[in-house]
Amino acid sequence: MSALRSGFGDILEPGFREIFDDKYKEISQMFTQLFHVNTSTKQDEKDSAISGFGLMAVTGEGGQVDYEDPLQMYDKRYVHLKYTKGFKISEELYEDDQYNVMNKKPAALGRAARRTAENSAAGVFNNGFSTSYLGGDSKPLFSVSHPRADGGTSQSNASATGITLTETNLETGRLAMRGQLDDKGMKIEVMADTLVVAPALEKQAHIIVDSNLRSDSADNDLNFYKGKLKIVVWDWLTSTTAWMLIDSRQHEINWFWRVKPEFKQDTAFDTGMALYKTRARFSNGFSDWRGCWASKGDGAAFAD
């Protein structure tokens, strides 16, 4: 499709006080606050891991060392996809534009690029409970049955009952994160420092976390969570009830820029059409489920 004068009569005639042109204030970019943002110089990136060891064994004098094999962990491949957007306008439309609208349209491509990145990144969380988006252990990011590489008892990083966001349930999620183990069943230090919610839960999140005294209580208890959790309100989250906890030091939720958004302009010699385009290549996902925990927040059973 091409933008011709026949389709933009308003901007060709003087007399309008203003022509609105994608002027709305843009939502702040949030994914950089949650993902580990990396750059790549290859067609894809691969992550893998090797387990540590269990506890040392008591060994008698002159006894043989207790040997234990490390375990190969799960692999994750990040494939960089290409994203593009562009537009074409005639020379005449560009020349006759009385409001300088078309001259500003390349900036709108920048907005499209930022929105695309946010939408794609939010998809990791929006699809975090879906069995159509699986990690290396064949489970979604948030699951009640992540297998252990050593064959031990499976682990959960999701609420099996979809608990809502309350002060009591926030503590349930925090303690569940503290109980996460490695693939040899060893304790690891996972401590939630970020609470992620959609705008519908923004007020509740701040009441719980930022109040000087404990929320929903008549007692004069200090608020344990004040100053301990960063709240990230993400407009691109699709669920109005789901909430997530993240340990920003431990999680393996990753973003790879292969090519950051680039912008180019050219002119078609035969037609004189002005061509504008933006292009980017990136990938995202998770290499390990540890370091995060979530609830659908809808009060419904969840068994994946």
C-alpha positions, -999 to 999 in steps of 0.1 A, spaced: 0 0 0 11 35 -7 0 68 8 -13 91 -20 -30 125 -19 -64 109 -27 -64 93 8 -52 123 28 -73 152 17 -73 169 52 -36 175 53 -36 191 18 -59 219 27 -51 248 52 -78 257 77 -76 229 103 -63 241 138 -45 208 143 -40 174 127 -35 148 154 -6 124 145 1 96 169 7 123 196 -4 102 226 21 98 254 39 65 250 39 39 278 73 36 295 94 6 284 95 -20 311 112 -51 297 146 -38 304 138 -37 341 130 -74 341 151 -92 315 188 -98 314 194 -78 282 223 -91 260 237 -85 225 245 -113 200 267 -116 170 254 -149 158 223 -163 142 212 -178 175 223 -182 211 224 -214 231 223 -218 269 230 -250 289 241 -259 324 258 -286 344 246 -294 379 267 -291 411 270 -317 437 251 -329 468 264 -329 503 297 -344 512 298 -379 527 313 -389 560 344 -409 551 364 -430 576 401 -429 580 418 -443 549 384 -446 533 377 -440 496 366 -406 484 328 -404 477 326 -397 440 296 -381 424 289 -373 388 276 -339 377 246 -339 355 240 -324 321 211 -299 324 186 -287 298 195 -268 267 178 -236 255 182 -221 220 173 -184 213 166 -179 176 167 -143 165 136 -134 145 134 -104 121 108 -77 125 100 -50 100 77 -22 93 76 5 67 55 29 47 55 46 12 43 80 3 42 99 -30 64 128 -38 33 149 -43 18 141 -9 50 149 8 53 182 -10 17 193 -5 14 183 31 3 216 49 8 203 84 42 186 82 25 153 92 42 131 67 76 145 77 70 132 112 59 97 103 94 81 105 93 89 142 61 67 144 82 38 132 104 42 163 73 39 184 62 8 165 97 -7 172 95 0 209 60 -13 212 69 -45 194 98 -51 218 75 -46 248 48 -68 234 72 -96 226 89 -95 260 56 -94 278 47 -126 259 72 -145 280 51 -137 311 17 -138 294 24 -173 281 42 -183 313 15 -207 323 9 -221 288 19 -256 278 24 -242 242 55 -223 254 78 -248 271 113 -245 285 141 -270 283 125 -292 309 93 -295 288 74 -273 313 62 -238 310 80 -210 328 55 -212 357 47 -248 366 38 -269 396 58 -299 384 93 -289 371 113 -322 370 147 -325 386 176 -337 365 186 -361 392 152 -377 392 143 -363 426 109 -348 436 96 -323 411 94 -287 421 68 -259 418 72 -222 410 35 -215 406 4 -214 428 -17 -246 424 -48 -227 436 -43 -194 419 -40 -174 451 -49 -137 448 -26 -109 456 -29 -103 493 -4 -97 521 -8 -132 533 -5 -147 498 25 -126 490 43 -142 519 32 -176 506 49 -168 473 80 -154 489 85 -185 511 79 -208 481 107 -190 462 130 -194 493 124 -232 491 136 -236 455 163 -262 451 189 -270 425 189 -301 404 207 -321 431 181 -311 457 205 -286 473 193 -254 489 199 -222 469 194 -186 480 164 -173 460 149 -142 474 122 -122 457 130 -86 452 106 -76 424 68 -79 422 53 -77 387 17 -68 381 -7 -54 355 -23 -20 361 -54 -37 377 -33 -48 406 -11 -16 409 -31 -1 438 -31 -34 458 6 -40 452 15 -5 466 -8 -9 496 9 -42 505 44 -32 498 46 6 505 24 11 536 43 20 567 23 -5 588 11 -40 578 -18 -39 554 -53 -54 562 -44 -55 599 -56 -35 629 -24 -43 647 5 -18 649 29 -42 631 56 -28 609 53 -36 572 79 -63 566 78 -57 528 84 -20 528 117 -14 509 122 -51 502 103 -53 469 104 -32 437 70 -30 420 69 -32 382 36 -23 367 35 -36 331 7 -24 308 15 -52 283 5 -80 307 -28 -94 295 -41 -109 328 -57 -86 353 -53 -111 381 -19 -127 377 11 -116 397 47 -126 396 77 -125 419 113 -123 406 148 -126 421 166 -102 398 200 -118 407 190 -154 401 164 -155 372 174 -166 337 148 -146 317 168 -133 288 166 -109 259 191 -109 230 195 -80 205 210 -93 173 201 -60 155 186 -31 174 160 -12 155 175 5 126 158 31 102 164 36 65 149 59 38 151 56 1 133 69 -30 120 47 -59 136 62 -90 107 53 -114 78 64 -93 93 90 -69 77 72 -40 95 79 -7 102 47 12 108 44 49 114 13 69 126 0 103 141 -34 110 152 -53 141 163 -88 150 159 -102 185 149 -132 206 138 -137 242 127 -165 266 140 -183 297 168 -207 302 157 -218 337 126 -214 358 143 -207 391 144 -172 404 107 -166 397 73 -176 410 38 -167 399 1 -171 405 -27 -168 380 -45 -149 408 -79 -162 396 -86 -186 425 -87 -215 401 -68 -248 403 -36 -250 381 -20 -283 375 5 -279 346 
